[in-house]
């Protein structure tokens, strides 16, 4: 038999009154309706949906979240602050499982602030005209997705001493810095984010073991900038229309740059300065104003299967219009790269020692294919190809003790291989065919080499060169 319990209205009313009295006697706050309007500076401990904007111009903070596993949904309302102080939305220390969504925060020092808060999700929010947009400090394992920042005085998104966070599909526009990982922030993943019209798009400063994949940086001063940051991986990113596309500096060592594109930047495509032991594999630097790859004071780096195409079109007075340019850079490996259609040289080595160039192709560059300059010593050029360049295929000027071995230098506008004011170099097993000047040329004198040169020539071949086989004779067969 079904039993039905009927509660009379009077009994229900008395029950509610008793419950309220209990809360009052115990000094407890009554539960807040999830849709009730809150006030500036309130602490939230339950699911909350805003029903209007919050004008916090006369207070310090906007809203403070002090419970686990709750949701704040601002329903696209705006929380506005006093200008340059306070925090818009704060997740207090130690809280986890919080979701913040559809919030617009403007005019605070910090738009969104997470301190020692882990495992939270921020999705679909906007931080505009704050000092910092989203600031995470000592905060691990959080997810930031599809958020927007603009007009923040310093940085759109900051990870400060924070690990294992995931940032995806966020956009940083017109901030000083778009994304900043700093102070040992590590093992974070940034995927499909966009940084536009910032001074720096993505800045890693003292950060390690982070992964940046498929992000875009456009119209920034620098697209991606790594400073004192190690063991990071950048893959499939695009840096275009910036001042410089990708920059590694200040002992940013042991990083991997793989299949990135640094194209149509005003200055350099990819710039290395004062770094070591980085691997650059299958990256593109195309249509940049100056050098495609610009490498200064950098050693023990590996460049493999990279592409430098049509760089140097800045219209400015500079020697830096090459595919690859190395200066004061020692012990680097350049393997199987290509440099095509650059304004000056395909690959230029200046004041740099003990580099290995092997299996590279330089073609249709404006002047020389390969250039060794300014006392470059102990470099090895082996099994490379230089074709259809405007001047010589291989050019060695004022440099010594280099090995030029088993290269092809064909169809160039000058000499196939040209040594000028160079001594103690070994030129062996090379081929020079159908160049517009001589196959091999050497201006040195007073030595014991062929024609009195100061360099050593062995088993080189040459044919169908316009002016002569070699100058002086005897440099090739």
VOBA-576378 format. One record per residue (C-alpha): x, y, z; residue number from 1. Coordinates in nm, 4 decimals. Layout:
N
R       px       py       pz resi
R        X        Y        Z  NUM
...
END
This chain:
477
R       px       py       pz resi
R   0.0000   0.0000   0.0000    1
R   0.1430   0.3363  -0.1055    2
R   0.1940   0.5832   0.1793    3
R   0.1713   0.9560   0.1197    4
R   0.2990   1.2156   0.3657    5
R   0.1228   1.5535   0.3592    6
R   0.2918   1.8574   0.5099    7
R   0.0566   2.1384   0.6040    8
R   0.1551   2.4950   0.5037    9
R   0.1657   2.6023   0.8667   10
R   0.4013   2.3190   0.9575   11
R   0.6300   2.4023   0.6598   12
R   0.6409   2.7693   0.7590   13
R   0.7297   2.6824   1.1180   14
R   1.0074   2.4560   0.9916   15
R   1.1655   2.7324   0.7821   16
R   1.1485   2.9735   1.0738   17
R   1.3188   2.7193   1.2966   18
R   1.5950   2.6624   1.0392   19
R   1.6613   3.0351   1.0066   20
R   1.6685   3.0685   1.3849   21
R   1.9260   2.7904   1.4025   22
R   2.1551   2.9717   1.1531   23
R   2.1231   3.2939   1.3525   24
R   2.1935   3.1295   1.6889   25
R   2.5051   2.9588   1.5472   26
R   2.6338   3.2792   1.3906   27
R   2.6255   3.1256   1.0422   28
R   2.5613   3.3151   0.7173   29
R   2.2525   3.2103   0.5311   30
R   2.3212   3.0237   0.2017   31
R   2.3396   3.2575  -0.0967   32
R   2.1193   3.2006  -0.3978   33
R   2.3448   3.1104  -0.6913   34
R   2.1789   3.3792  -0.9002   35
R   2.1855   3.6524  -0.6373   36
R   2.3854   3.9658  -0.7092   37
R   2.7068   3.9888  -0.5082   38
R   2.9012   4.2975  -0.4095   39
R   3.2586   4.4109  -0.4616   40
R   3.4958   4.2469  -0.2170   41
R   3.2624   3.9553  -0.1432   42
R   3.3981   3.6084  -0.0759   43
R   3.2268   3.3338  -0.2764   44
R   3.1916   2.9811  -0.1429   45
R   2.9094   2.8434  -0.3622   46
R   2.8249   2.8334  -0.7318   47
R   2.7506   3.1900  -0.8361   48
R   2.6111   3.3535  -1.1490   49
R   2.6227   3.7305  -1.1779   50
R   2.3012   3.9072  -1.2706   51
R   2.4655   4.2414  -1.3416   52
R   2.7931   4.4307  -1.3623   53
R   3.0094   4.5155  -1.0619   54
R   3.1535   4.8655  -1.0335   55
R   3.4422   4.8321  -0.7902   56
R   3.6091   5.1648  -0.8620   57
R   3.6009   5.2602  -0.4941   58
R   3.7209   4.9294  -0.3473   59
R   4.0283   4.7090  -0.3580   60
R   3.9194   4.3728  -0.4989   61
R   3.6339   4.2456  -0.7062   62
R   3.5428   3.8898  -0.5994   63
R   3.7333   3.6381  -0.3874   64
R   3.6810   3.2645  -0.4320   65
R   3.7421   3.0636  -0.1165   66
R   3.6019   2.7161  -0.1779   67
R   3.6799   2.4108  -0.3887   68
R   3.4782   2.2751  -0.6801   69
R   3.2550   2.5761  -0.7423   70
R   3.1748   2.7805  -1.0535   71
R   3.1708   3.1552  -1.1001   72
R   2.9785   3.2478  -1.4158   73
R   2.9761   3.6200  -1.4789   74
R   2.7244   3.5767  -1.7638   75
R   2.9363   3.8191  -1.9698   76
R   2.8971   4.0983  -1.7127   77
R   3.1913   4.3294  -1.6376   78
R   3.3763   4.3713  -1.3093   79
R   3.5551   4.7086  -1.3200   80
R   3.8186   4.8297  -1.0765   81
R   3.9817   5.1470  -0.9448   82
R   4.2526   5.1670  -1.2134   83
R   4.5913   5.0317  -1.1076   84
R   4.5293   4.8613  -0.7737   85
R   4.3455   4.5575  -0.6469   86
R   4.2528   4.2281  -0.8038   87
R   3.9471   4.1576  -1.0133   88
R   3.8900   3.7882  -0.9380   89
R   4.1050   3.6029  -0.6851   90
R   4.1279   3.2296  -0.6211   91
R   4.2691   3.2008  -0.2694   92
R   4.5550   2.9742  -0.1659   93
R   4.5046   2.6042  -0.1940   94
R   4.1668   2.5981  -0.3640   95
R   4.1083   2.3602  -0.6488   96
R   3.8380   2.2544  -0.8920   97
R   3.7174   2.6124  -0.9432   98
R   3.5715   2.7136  -1.2798   99
R   3.5627   3.0808  -1.3821  100
R   3.3822   3.1595  -1.7044  101
R   3.2259   3.4441  -1.9039  102
R   3.3841   3.7163  -1.6881  103
R   3.5030   4.0540  -1.8204  104
R   3.7517   4.2190  -1.5835  105
R   3.8928   4.5648  -1.6397  106
R   4.0956   4.8364  -1.4640  107
R   4.2614   4.6431  -1.1805  108
R   4.6275   4.5785  -1.1098  109
R   4.5539   4.2079  -1.1635  110
R   4.2557   4.1002  -1.3672  111
R   4.2525   3.7313  -1.2655  112
R   4.4860   3.6210  -0.9854  113
R   4.5619   3.2628  -0.8788  114
R   4.8097   3.2189  -0.5921  115
R   4.9049   2.8630  -0.4947  116
R   4.5788   2.7458  -0.6490  117
R   4.5884   2.4280  -0.8576  118
R   4.3570   2.2288  -1.0795  119
R   4.1299   2.5184  -1.1748  120
R   3.9757   2.6124  -1.5110  121
R   3.9421   2.9626  -1.6595  122
R   3.7474   2.9622  -1.9829  123
R   3.5975   3.2296  -2.2059  124
R   3.7038   3.5280  -1.9940  125
R   3.8393   3.8703  -2.0907  126
R   4.0977   4.0849  -1.9117  127
R   4.1224   4.4372  -2.0498  128
R   4.3133   4.7488  -1.9452  129
R   4.4622   4.6004  -1.6281  130
R   4.8290   4.6043  -1.5368  131
R   4.8373   4.2234  -1.5681  132
R   4.5539   4.0301  -1.7278  133
R   4.5851   3.6724  -1.5934  134
R   4.8486   3.6163  -1.3248  135
R   4.9278   3.2688  -1.1887  136
R   5.1942   3.2400  -0.9184  137
R   5.2972   2.9084  -0.7626  138
R   4.9900   2.7712  -0.9350  139
R   5.0051   2.4256  -1.0915  140
R   4.7850   2.2133  -1.3136  141
R   4.5406   2.4847  -1.4188  142
R   4.3668   2.5142  -1.7561  143
R   4.3236   2.8469  -1.9363  144
R   4.1251   2.8160  -2.2569  145
R   3.9709   3.0658  -2.5008  146
R   4.0435   3.3700  -2.2839  147
R   4.1214   3.7164  -2.4220  148
R   4.3501   3.9965  -2.3048  149
R   4.4002   4.3440  -2.4466  150
R   4.5442   4.6760  -2.3408  151
R   4.7104   4.5444  -2.0242  152
R   5.0049   4.7591  -1.9241  153
R   5.2485   4.4783  -1.8622  154
R   5.1373   4.1296  -1.9592  155
R   4.8298   3.9490  -2.0824  156
R   4.9054   3.6020  -1.9386  157
R   5.1710   3.5373  -1.6712  158
R   5.2932   3.2053  -1.5326  159
R   5.5211   3.2862  -1.2385  160
R   5.6957   2.9872  -1.0758  161
R   5.4084   2.7724  -1.1989  162
R   5.4115   2.4220  -1.3490  163
R   5.1978   2.1822  -1.5499  164
R   4.9503   2.4437  -1.6668  165
R   4.7774   2.4225  -2.0045  166
R   4.7026   2.7355  -2.2068  167
R   4.5137   2.6820  -2.5296  168
R   4.3294   2.8995  -2.7797  169
R   4.3890   3.2172  -2.5797  170
R   4.4538   3.5542  -2.7418  171
R   4.6771   3.8377  -2.6229  172
R   4.6343   4.1638  -2.8127  173
R   4.7992   4.5024  -2.7613  174
R   4.9678   4.4287  -2.4280  175
R   5.3324   4.5014  -2.3534  176
R   5.3898   4.1238  -2.3421  177
R   5.1348   3.8726  -2.4600  178
R   5.2406   3.5557  -2.2723  179
R   5.5176   3.5426  -2.0102  180
R   5.6551   3.2273  -1.8478  181
R   5.9090   3.3252  -1.5822  182
R   6.0875   3.2399  -1.2581  183
R   6.1387   2.8659  -1.3135  184
R   5.7946   2.8065  -1.4621  185
R   5.8242   2.4598  -1.6113  186
R   5.6428   2.1752  -1.7864  187
R   5.3673   2.4058  -1.9085  188
R   5.1968   2.3524  -2.2448  189
R   5.0886   2.6383  -2.4720  190
R   4.8887   2.5313  -2.7761  191
R   4.7063   2.7292  -3.0450  192
R   4.7397   3.0623  -2.8679  193
R   4.7677   3.3925  -3.0561  194
R   4.9725   3.7009  -2.9686  195
R   4.9195   4.0139  -3.1801  196
R   5.0448   4.3742  -3.1595  197
R   5.2421   4.3279  -2.8359  198
R   5.5986   4.4412  -2.7709  199
R   5.6768   4.0704  -2.7248  200
R   5.4329   3.7990  -2.8207  201
R   5.5638   3.5026  -2.6174  202
R   5.8376   3.5583  -2.3566  203
R   6.0107   3.2771  -2.1695  204
R   6.2333   3.4286  -1.9017  205
R   6.4056   3.1790  -1.6740  206
R   6.1632   2.9047  -1.7793  207
R   6.2433   2.5410  -1.8533  208
R   6.0932   2.2280  -2.0075  209
R   5.7885   2.4003  -2.1505  210
R   5.6189   2.3064  -2.4781  211
R   5.4887   2.5648  -2.7251  212
R   5.3045   2.4073  -3.0165  213
R   5.1010   2.5607  -3.3000  214
R   5.0961   2.9118  -3.1561  215
R   5.0917   3.2271  -3.3710  216
R   5.2764   3.5539  -3.3099  217
R   5.2086   3.8377  -3.5523  218
R   5.2753   4.2133  -3.5589  219
R   5.4792   4.2099  -3.2365  220
R   5.8212   4.3593  -3.1728  221
R   5.9485   4.0045  -3.1224  222
R   5.7278   3.7044  -3.1839  223
R   5.8882   3.4415  -2.9555  224
R   6.1664   3.5473  -2.7170  225
R   6.3574   3.3036  -2.4942  226
R   6.5889   3.4546  -2.2331  227
R   6.7841   3.2401  -1.9862  228
R   6.5426   2.9559  -2.0620  229
R   6.6468   2.5959  -2.1196  230
R   6.5116   2.2616  -2.2393  231
R   6.2022   2.4080  -2.3998  232
R   6.0405   2.2703  -2.7158  233
R   5.8899   2.4945  -2.9840  234
R   5.7101   2.3095  -3.2628  235
R   5.4791   2.4144  -3.5456  236
R   5.4622   2.7763  -3.4340  237
R   5.4268   3.0692  -3.6749  238
R   5.5975   3.4047  -3.6291  239
R   5.5177   3.6515  -3.9041  240
R   5.5142   4.0281  -3.9536  241
R   5.7076   4.0900  -3.6312  242
R   6.0299   4.2849  -3.5847  243
R   6.2106   3.9533  -3.5281  244
R   6.0309   3.6210  -3.5517  245
R   6.2009   3.3904  -3.2968  246
R   6.4877   3.4893  -3.0656  247
R   6.7001   3.2823  -2.8261  248
R   6.9388   3.4807  -2.6055  249
R   7.1145   3.5057  -2.2689  250
R   7.2153   3.1415  -2.2226  251
R   6.8922   2.9924  -2.3511  252
R   7.0494   2.6519  -2.4053  253
R   6.9354   2.2997  -2.4944  254
R   6.6113   2.4080  -2.6592  255
R   6.4475   2.2339  -2.9567  256
R   6.3002   2.4379  -3.2424  257
R   6.1261   2.2072  -3.4876  258
R   5.9078   2.2830  -3.7922  259
R   5.8442   2.6455  -3.6991  260
R   5.7850   2.9197  -3.9562  261
R   5.9453   3.2624  -3.9129  262
R   5.8398   3.4495  -4.2242  263
R   5.7904   3.8092  -4.3382  264
R   5.9472   3.9627  -4.0282  265
R   6.1049   4.3089  -4.0526  266
R   6.4482   4.2052  -3.9276  267
R   6.5539   3.8451  -3.8655  268
R   6.3533   3.5289  -3.9010  269
R   6.5329   3.3296  -3.6289  270
R   6.7969   3.4974  -3.4105  271
R   7.0403   3.3197  -3.1737  272
R   7.2621   3.5327  -2.9477  273
R   7.4831   3.3936  -2.6718  274
R   7.3321   3.0439  -2.6613  275
R   7.4562   2.6877  -2.6923  276
R   7.3425   2.3297  -2.7578  277
R   7.0150   2.4125  -2.9291  278
R   6.8653   2.1945  -3.2042  279
R   6.6974   2.3709  -3.4964  280
R   6.5346   2.1217  -3.7318  281
R   6.3142   2.1787  -4.0382  282
R   6.2336   2.5422  -3.9638  283
R   6.1451   2.7961  -4.2343  284
R   6.2741   3.1532  -4.2516  285
R   6.1304   3.3148  -4.5614  286
R   6.0878   3.6722  -4.6895  287
R   6.2401   3.8353  -4.3816  288
R   6.3882   4.1833  -4.4117  289
R   6.7374   4.0832  -4.3000  290
R   6.8989   3.7449  -4.2359  291
R   6.6803   3.4384  -4.2305  292
R   6.8926   3.2788  -3.9531  293
R   7.1094   3.5254  -3.7580  294
R   7.3576   3.3551  -3.5225  295
R   7.5886   3.5619  -3.2996  296
R   7.8202   3.4407  -3.0204  297
R   7.6531   3.1015  -3.0269  298
R   7.8250   2.7634  -3.0152  299
R   7.7544   2.3905  -3.0329  300
R   7.4168   2.4389  -3.1961  301
R   7.2749   2.1999  -3.4537  302
R   7.1025   2.3314  -3.7672  303
R   6.9497   2.0536  -3.9730  304
R   6.7137   2.0546  -4.2717  305
R   6.6206   2.4205  -4.2265  306
R   6.5083   2.6469  -4.5115  307
R   6.6171   3.0080  -4.5683  308
R   6.4367   3.1507  -4.8690  309
R   6.4201   3.5000  -5.0216  310
R   6.5537   3.6877  -4.7185  311
R   6.7165   4.0317  -4.7156  312
R   6.4525   4.2405  -4.8883  313
R   6.4404   4.5161  -4.6253  314
R   6.5644   4.7845  -4.8669  315
R   6.8032   4.9011  -4.5918  316
R   7.1801   4.9505  -4.5973  317
R   7.3110   4.6391  -4.4240  318
R   7.5284   4.3366  -4.4942  319
R   7.2720   4.1220  -4.3131  320
R   7.0723   4.0005  -4.6092  321
R   7.1742   3.6351  -4.6061  322
R   7.0012   3.3045  -4.5680  323
R   7.2236   3.1993  -4.2750  324
R   7.4662   3.4391  -4.1053  325
R   7.7141   3.3329  -3.8351  326
R   7.9500   3.5710  -3.6526  327
R   8.1664   3.4891  -3.3485  328
R   7.9908   3.1530  -3.3607  329
R   8.2011   2.8378  -3.3149  330
R   8.1531   2.4607  -3.3207  331
R   7.8119   2.4642  -3.4833  332
R   7.6836   2.1978  -3.7241  333
R   7.4914   2.2915  -4.0392  334
R   7.3621   1.9736  -4.1986  335
R   7.1320   1.9370  -4.5001  336
R   6.9967   2.2923  -4.4942  337
R   6.8943   2.4960  -4.7975  338
R   6.9394   2.8654  -4.8724  339
R   6.7612   2.9838  -5.1852  340
R   6.7084   3.3256  -5.3395  341
R   6.8549   3.5391  -5.0611  342
R   6.9772   3.8903  -5.1468  343
R   7.3405   3.8360  -5.0425  344
R   7.4919   3.4982  -4.9475  345
R   7.3251   3.1682  -4.8953  346
R   7.5413   3.0817  -4.5906  347
R   7.7884   3.3356  -4.4510  348
R   8.0494   3.2548  -4.1831  349
R   8.2387   3.5506  -4.0321  350
R   8.4922   3.5498  -3.7478  351
R   8.3771   3.1976  -3.6635  352
R   8.5770   2.8786  -3.6133  353
R   8.5422   2.5003  -3.6278  354
R   8.1955   2.4888  -3.7782  355
R   8.0880   2.1938  -3.9925  356
R   7.8840   2.2531  -4.3079  357
R   7.7752   1.9312  -4.4719  358
R   7.5108   1.8383  -4.7252  359
R   7.3748   2.1921  -4.7598  360
R   7.2354   2.3381  -5.0831  361
R   7.2707   2.7080  -5.1664  362
R   7.1058   2.8179  -5.4863  363
R   7.0180   3.1394  -5.6707  364
R   7.1460   3.3712  -5.3997  365
R   7.2423   3.7234  -5.5001  366
R   7.6161   3.7049  -5.4352  367
R   7.8148   3.4057  -5.3072  368
R   7.6674   3.0698  -5.2192  369
R   7.9015   3.0015  -4.9245  370
R   8.1190   3.2741  -4.7740  371
R   8.3980   3.2384  -4.5146  372
R   8.5254   3.5768  -4.3960  373
R   8.7324   3.7732  -4.1475  374
R   8.9744   3.5193  -4.0016  375
R   8.7375   3.2248  -3.9866  376
R   8.9514   2.9237  -3.8997  377
R   8.9158   2.5472  -3.8944  378
R   8.5774   2.5190  -4.0618  379
R   8.4832   2.2182  -4.2758  380
R   8.2720   2.2492  -4.5924  381
R   8.1997   1.9026  -4.7228  382
R   7.9532   1.7511  -4.9704  383
R   7.7655   2.0770  -5.0200  384
R   7.6171   2.2118  -5.3425  385
R   7.6344   2.5712  -5.4682  386
R   7.4363   2.6398  -5.7865  387
R   7.3291   2.9437  -5.9878  388
R   7.4483   3.2005  -5.7354  389
R   7.5224   3.5564  -5.8500  390
R   7.8947   3.5523  -5.7664  391
R   8.1102   3.2563  -5.6588  392
R   7.9800   2.9250  -5.5367  393
R   8.2333   2.9050  -5.2514  394
R   8.4192   3.2196  -5.1407  395
R   8.6967   3.2213  -4.8770  396
R   8.8332   3.5642  -4.7816  397
R   9.1071   3.6342  -4.5242  398
R   9.0552   3.2991  -4.3562  399
R   9.2836   3.0030  -4.2957  400
R   9.3048   2.6348  -4.2112  401
R   8.9625   2.5532  -4.3504  402
R   8.8819   2.2327  -4.5393  403
R   8.6840   2.2644  -4.8640  404
R   8.6100   1.9015  -4.9522  405
R   8.3995   1.7253  -5.2157  406
R   8.1631   2.0122  -5.2882  407
R   7.9884   2.1006  -5.6142  408
R   8.0111   2.4623  -5.7317  409
R   7.8343   2.4806  -6.0656  410
R   7.6557   2.7369  -6.2851  411
R   7.7509   3.0354  -6.0696  412
R   7.7921   3.3938  -6.1918  413
R   8.1533   3.4208  -6.0749  414
R   8.4097   3.1554  -5.9915  415
R   8.3157   2.8110  -5.8767  416
R   8.5574   2.8236  -5.5788  417
R   8.7402   3.1494  -5.5012  418
R   9.0082   3.1994  -5.2330  419
R   9.1167   3.5588  -5.1699  420
R   9.3877   3.6590  -4.9221  421
R   9.3457   3.3150  -4.7699  422
R   9.6138   3.0706  -4.6565  423
R   9.6679   2.7138  -4.5344  424
R   9.3287   2.5985  -4.6586  425
R   9.2783   2.2541  -4.8140  426
R   9.0705   2.2366  -5.1322  427
R   9.0191   1.8765  -5.2333  428
R   8.7829   1.6646  -5.4422  429
R   8.5577   1.9541  -5.5470  430
R   8.3775   2.0016  -5.8793  431
R   8.3347   2.3317  -6.0633  432
R   8.1318   2.3221  -6.3839  433
R   7.9925   2.5902  -6.6163  434
R   8.0663   2.8943  -6.4015  435
R   8.0810   3.2403  -6.5640  436
R   8.4395   3.3063  -6.4510  437
R   8.6914   3.0342  -6.3596  438
R   8.6316   2.6993  -6.2016  439
R   8.8873   2.7730  -5.9260  440
R   9.0592   3.1025  -5.8455  441
R   9.3209   3.1902  -5.5824  442
R   9.4835   3.5309  -5.5329  443
R   9.7388   3.4198  -5.2706  444
R  10.1085   3.4137  -5.3506  445
R  10.4461   3.3270  -5.2017  446
R  10.3484   2.9734  -5.1080  447
R  10.4310   2.6259  -5.2270  448
R  10.0908   2.5408  -5.3724  449
R  10.0045   2.5405  -5.7442  450
R  10.1167   2.8657  -5.9045  451
R  10.2754   2.9783  -5.5792  452
R   9.9511   2.9812  -5.3809  453
R   9.9495   2.9367  -5.0058  454
R   9.6696   2.6786  -5.0115  455
R   9.6620   2.3055  -5.0930  456
R   9.4675   2.1707  -5.3947  457
R   9.4078   1.8021  -5.4652  458
R   9.1907   1.6092  -5.7106  459
R   8.9538   1.8903  -5.8015  460
R   8.7728   1.8749  -6.1353  461
R   8.6529   2.1589  -6.3548  462
R   8.4970   2.1909  -6.6998  463
R   8.3094   2.4315  -6.9268  464
R   8.3897   2.7396  -6.7206  465
R   8.3725   3.0621  -6.9226  466
R   8.7072   3.2297  -6.8460  467
R   8.9382   2.9416  -6.7624  468
R   8.9671   2.6180  -6.5725  469
R   9.1587   2.7876  -6.2896  470
R   9.3603   3.0977  -6.2035  471
R   9.6437   3.0246  -6.1589  472
R   9.6568   2.7023  -6.3554  473
R   9.6926   2.3689  -6.1841  474
R   9.4173   2.4083  -5.9223  475
R   9.1957   2.1478  -6.0907  476
R   9.1996   1.8780  -6.3574  477
END
